[in-house]
Amino acid sequence: YDVLGVDFIGSNGLLYFQNSGNMILNSDTSIGVQMTASGRVGIVNTDSGKIEVRGDNSYGIYLNSGNLSGSYTLTASNIDPSINFSNIFIQAGSIETYGDNNYGVVVNGNVTLASGISLNDGSISVYGADSTGIYQDRNNNFQNNGQIEISGDNGNGIRVDQGTITNANSASIIIQGSDNSSGMASTNLNALSKIINNGS
């Protein structure tokens, strides 16, 4: 990929990233945060964090491998004994993509996440054609607790090719000015997938 904001590619302990600022990438084929490490990884986009990608064929957060199950905590005693880092995934901030064939959050491959966790507690906005807010191709049970906005033709708020995802009571999917777009879609006929909408 042309531009990578944060790239986790290996781990002998715990790799941890927390964003409370603005991460802006201006290029095609870009990824805000990519996780292909085989070890334990923590990724937190706080409620004040923003990941913005401007370009086609790009991702806000791409989770492909590693362990983010929340089963491990490391105390950074060389910095401050009170700071604990865990192998968790939290998306509480905003993710915005501008361009075609883009994704807000992707979960696939061999990534390990705790069953039932939320892949979005903040907001995901995708502006462009053939784009998706959350894409899941992993046999697990996840939730969307935040807001997803789609503005572009042939888009999906949530797309599941394998596994289960629930749009929770407090969640919303908004489609604006788009043709042939869907709030939630299950597109792989050869895998077990399930989508549940309890929100709006």
N, C-alpha and C positions, 0 to 999 in steps of 0.2 A: 504494500500500500504506500501511496505517495507521502502521506502525512499521518503520524501517530502522535497523539497527545501523551498517553501513558501506555507502555507495552510491557506486560509481564511475560517473561519467556522462560524463567527457571526459578527454582526455590529449594533451599536447604532448610528452611525454617518457616517463617511467615513473611510474606510480602503484603504490604498494606498501603493503600492509597485513600486519602480523604480530600475531597474538593469542597471548599467553602467559598471559592471565588468564581472567576469567569474563565472558561477554557473555550477559545474560539479557533476553529480550523477553517482556513479558506483554500480549499483545493478539492478536486475530484478524488475519488478513492481514498477517503480519509476515515480514520477511526479515533474517536475521542479517548476511549479506554478499551484496550484489547487484552484479553486474558487467555493465554495459551500455555501458561505454566502448569507443571504437573503436581506441584505441592499445594500448600495452604496459602490462600490469598484472601485479603479483606479489601472490599471496594465500597466506599461510602461517598455518595454525592449528597451533601447535607441540604437542608431546606433553603440555604442561601447559595448553594452551588448551582452553576449553570454550565452546561455543555452545549455548545453551538457548532454545528457543522454546516458549511456552505460549499456545496459541490455535489456532483452526482455519484452514485454507487458508493455511498458512505454509511457509516454507523456511528451512533452515539456511544453505546456500550455493547461490546461483543464478547460474550462468554462462551468459550469453546472447550475448556478443560480446567482441571484444578479442583480444589476443595474449598467451597465457601459455605460449608454446612453449619458454621457457628459452634463447632465442637472444640475449638482450640483458642486459647488466649495467651498472649505474650506480653509481659510487663517490660517496658522500655526503661530499665533502671539506669541506663547510662544517660538518659535525657531527663526523666522525671519519674520517680517511682509511682506516681499517681496515674500515669498514662498507660492504659491497657489497650492493646490492639487485638481484635478477634478476626477470625476468618469468616466474615459475614458479608452479605450483600444488602445494601440499603440505597435505594434511589428515592430520595425525598426532595430533591431539587427539581430543576427544569432541564429538559433535553429538547433542543430545537434543531431540526434538519431542514435545509433549503436546497432543493435539487430533486432530480428524478432517481428512482430506484434506491431509495434510502430507507434506513431502519433506525428506530429509536433505541430499542433494547433487543438483543438477540441471545437466545439460550439454545445451544445445541451441542453436538459432540459428546464428550465425556465429562462435562462439568458436573460437579456434585453440589447441590443446594438442598437445604432443609425442606422437606415436603410442607406445602401449604404456605410458604413465605410469599410476600408481595414482591413482585417485580417492579412495581411503581407505586410509590406513596406521594409523589409530587405531580408533575405535569410533563407530558410528552406531546410535542407538536411537530407534525411532519407536513411540510409545504412543498408539494411536487407530486408528479405522477408516479404511479407504480410503487408507492411507498407504504410502509407499515409501521405502526407505533410499537407493538410488541410482537416478536416472532418467536415461537417455541417449537423446537423439534427435539424434545427430550422427554422421555417417559416418566413424568413426575406431575405433581399437583401444585399449581401456583395460583396466585391471585393478582388482580389489578385493583388497588385501593385508591388510585388517583384519577387524574383527568387525562384523556387522550383526545387530541384534536387532529383531524385529517382535513387537508385542503389540497386536493389534486385528484385527477381521474385515476380509476383502477387501484384505489388504495384500500387498506384494511386497518381498522383500529387495532384489532388483535387477530393474529393468524396462528393457528395451531396445526402443525403437521404430525405431531405425536404428543401424547400426554393430555393433561386436563388443565384448563385455566378458567377461573371464575372472575367475572366482573362484579365486584362486591357491591353491597348496598350503597356505600358512600361514593362509589366510583361513577364516572360518566365518560361516554364516548361521543364526541361531537364531530359531525361530518358537515363541512361547509363547501358549497359551490363545486361539488364533485359529481362526476358521472361514473356509473358502474363501480361505485365504492361500497364497502360494507363495514359495519361496526365490528362484527366478529365473524371469522370464517374458519372452517375446517376443510382443508384442501387435499389432503393425502388419503386416497381411498384404500391404500394398502397398509395403513397403520392405524392403531387404535388411538383415536383422538376424541376429545370431548370439550365443548364450550358451554359455559353456564352464565347467564346474565341475570344478576340480581339488582343491577344498578340502572342507569339511564343512558 
